[in-house]
Amino acid sequence: MIEAELKAAVRDPEAVLRQLEDRYGAGRAEVYRDTYYDARDGSLMGADRELRIRTVHGPDDTRTVLTYKGARVDEASGSKPEAETVVEDAEAAHEIVLGLGFVPRIAFEKRCRNYDFRHGGRHFLATLVRVPEIDGTFIEVETAAETEADLGPALDVVRAVLAELGIGEDDLTTEFYTDAVVAARPA
């Protein structure tokens, strides 16, 4: 599966929040605690791949997800192949990844409001994101593409959703939160 996702800076967070609530109902407020791992020599991230353990704290539950993302298959969007699974024990997941020789490279928190919906025959997740260490509010809109051939049509629908929310092409960014957090932290 390829995560067909676009991320954009949000100029008017309150207006976008109102539109999301009006269109898709009340969103889920969740806090993501992300830890990204790399090989000791930096070769995983150096090859544009990601290994992440994310613990999601929501109002009703906490869950942990192990994610591997391959290198980008589309430079313009930053879309990557993705494999993800829920893990039962967060501490054990971290111990397994450490035991395999990976090391934590960066950990940070994302404060999110998530909206699940269907559009154009596809399932979507739209997320308003604030990362305390960086300025601004962002929106991520994603759906799944089964193949690289399906990626273009999937991204077209993602762009349509963003346009309906008043987010234009000039608002899009491919900067990773990991890079922005590293830049914001003291050396």
FENMO-V476161 format. One record per residue. SS is DSSP state (a for helix, b for strand, c for the rest). Layout:
SS ; SS
//
This chain:
c ; b ; b ; b ; b ; b ; b ; b ; b ; b ; c ; c ; a ; a ; a ; a ; a ; a ; a ; a ; a ; a ; a ; a ; c ; c ; c ; b ; b ; b ; b ; b ; b ; b ; b ; b ; b ; b ; c ; c ; c ; c ; a ; a ; a ; a ; c ; c ; c ; b ; b ; b ; b ; b ; b ; b ; b ; b ; c ; c ; c ; b ; b ; b ; b ; b ; b ; b ; b ; b ; b ; b ; b ; b ; c ; c ; c ; c ; b ; b ; b ; b ; b ; b ; b ; b ; b ; c ; c ; a ; a ; a ; a ; a ; a ; a ; a ; a ; a ; c ; c ; c ; b ; b ; b ; b ; b ; b ; b ; b ; b ; b ; b ; b ; b ; b ; b ; b ; b ; c ; c ; b ; b ; b ; b ; b ; b ; b ; b ; b ; c ; c ; c ; c ; c ; c ; b ; b ; b ; b ; b ; b ; b ; b ; b ; c ; c ; a ; a ; a ; a ; a ; a ; a ; a ; a ; a ; a ; a ; a ; a ; a ; a ; a ; c ; c ; c ; c ; a ; a ; a ; b ; b ; c ; c ; c ; a ; a ; a ; a ; a ; a ; a ; a ; c ; c ; c
//
